[in-house]
Amino acid sequence: MTDPWERPGHGPSDPEGYLVEQTPDGYRWTCRADGRTAGPFASRDDAVMDAEADRAD
């Protein structure tokens, strides 16, 4: 796995291919490949876990 800080546009906990961001309602993820989104989630960790599960599908 590459160092997350070396992947432009990714935060330290963003799964590969996903953008996790804070919104007024909480956190959400966006799939970079097709633009799908999910959320809001109560925490960044919850959004990251859901994005990782989505990636595994």
Legacy VTK file of the C-alpha trace (Angstrom):
# vtk DataFile Version 3.0
C-alpha trace
ASCII
DATASET POLYDATA
POINTS 57 float
0.000 0.000 0.000
1.287 3.462 -0.824
1.645 6.221 1.689
-1.724 8.061 1.670
0.014 11.439 1.772
1.583 10.624 -1.600
-1.802 10.211 -3.316
-2.945 13.638 -4.552
-6.498 14.528 -3.561
-6.688 11.942 -0.793
-6.733 12.520 2.918
-4.787 10.230 5.203
-7.743 7.894 5.735
-9.501 8.059 2.356
-9.794 4.624 0.749
-8.225 4.263 -2.688
-10.606 5.682 -5.291
-12.847 7.497 -2.812
-13.090 11.021 -1.479
-14.303 11.411 2.107
-15.399 14.905 3.056
-17.211 16.756 5.803
-20.612 18.236 4.966
-23.066 20.269 7.045
-24.883 17.005 7.919
-21.806 14.936 8.778
-19.426 13.061 6.477
-19.943 11.493 3.072
-17.909 9.568 0.564
-17.807 9.934 -3.201
-16.605 7.190 -5.529
-14.194 8.852 -7.948
-14.842 6.287 -10.707
-18.583 6.817 -11.097
-19.613 9.684 -8.805
-21.742 7.587 -6.440
-22.085 9.050 -2.956
-23.240 7.815 0.428
-23.910 9.531 3.702
-24.270 11.401 5.859
-22.286 9.497 8.460
-21.762 10.621 12.044
-17.960 10.416 11.820
-15.168 10.278 9.265
-14.315 6.777 10.495
-17.878 5.604 9.759
-17.693 7.064 6.238
-14.291 5.453 5.619
-15.508 2.043 6.827
-18.562 2.241 4.563
-16.472 3.314 1.568
-14.074 0.414 2.161
-17.039 -1.989 2.297
-18.388 -0.504 -0.934
-14.995 -0.933 -2.594
-14.894 -4.584 -1.548
-18.258 -5.325 -3.221
LINES 1 58
57 0 1 2 3 4 5 6 7 8 9 10 11 12 13 14 15 16 17 18 19 20 21 22 23 24 25 26 27 28 29 30 31 32 33 34 35 36 37 38 39 40 41 42 43 44 45 46 47 48 49 50 51 52 53 54 55 56
